[in-house]
Amino acid sequence: MNDNHINYVEFAASNFKATQDFFAKAFGWTFQSWGEDYCSFSNAGLEGGFYRSDKLSKYEQGAPLIVLYSKQLEATQRMVEEAGGKIVAPIFSFPGGRRFHFCEPSGNELAVWSEK
């Protein structure tokens, strides 16, 4: 474990089943249940978990934005949509690349980026 590095991230989730199904289908994440109110995920590049709550993380409200990387941005956007994600900002360019934002079934906003 690296000292003083980001090690883990936690998200609120109101719908554990839909959230787990979404990330497993769209990105291949795996899950471990720790009772009714918590599950952890792995195979995501950074370990983390979801805790049961009606709260959610939105970029426009000042929440940190978790950004995933994809070599094939359009294909990833299609996978997100097919898995039940809602695109909240379609693919757009920014200095250094392109990205899109989406909300997963519990409403948390994340993004995916790719080089130009």
N, C-alpha and C positions, 0 to 999 in steps of 0.2 A: 504494500500500500504506500502511495506517495504522500509524504507529509505536506500539509498545507495546500493540497490540490482538491478540486471538487471530486467527491467520492461517490455521492449518491444524490438522487433527486426524488422528491415525492410530489404527487399530484392528488388533488381531491377528485373523487369520482362518485357520482350519484348512482350510476348503473354499472356495477362491477362486471357483470356478464357481457354486456354490449361493448364495454371498453376493452376488456380482454380479448373478445372475439375480433374486434376491429384491429388492434395492434398485432395480433397473431396473423390475421389474414393479410393485412396491408404490408407489414414489415417483418414478419417472422419472429416476433418477440415470444419468449416463453414465460410462463407464470407459475408462481408457487403461492398457494393460499395459506394464510396465517389466521384463520378464523373468518368470521362473517364480515369483519370491518377492515381487513387489510390483506393485500396481496403484493408480492414483490415481482419484479420483472427482470429478465436478463436477456442476453443476446441482442442488446440494443446499443452497444457502444459505451454505455454508462449504466451502471446498475441503479435500480430505483424501485418505487412502489406506488401504489394507489391506496389511499385511505378513504373510508366512506364519509362523504360530506356533500351537501348541496352547494357548496362553494365551487368556484371554478376560476381558472387562470385565463385572463384576456389581455392581450398585448396593449390594446387601446386604453386599458385601465391601469397601465403601468406595471403589469406583471412581467417577469422575465420571459423571454421568448426562447423556447427550446427549438433549435434548428438542426434538422437531420440533413445528411448529404446524400445526393443521388447522382450517378453518372448519366442517368436517362430520366430527366425531369418530367417530360410529358408522360412517359410510361408510369412513373411513380404517381403522378397526379391521377391518372386513370385508376390505378390500384387503390388509391385513397378513396376515390369516389365509389368504386365497386364494393369496397369493404364497408361503406356506410358513412364515410367522412363527408363533411360539408365544406366545400371550398369557400373561404371568406375573402380571399384575395387571389385571383387567377395569376398565372405566371406573368411576372414583370421583371424588367431589367433593373439592376442596381450596379454601382461601381464594383467590378470584380466578378459579376455573375448574374444569374437569374434565380428567382425563387417564387414560391406560392405559399399561402397560409391556409390552414384548414382547422376545423374544429372536429374533435373526435366525439363519440356518442355522449360522453358526459359533459361536453361543452368546452373543454380545455383547448386553447389555441396553440398550435405548433406551426412550424414552417419547414419546408424542404428547399434546399438550394443546390445549384449546380454551377460549375464554371461556364463561361460563355461558349 
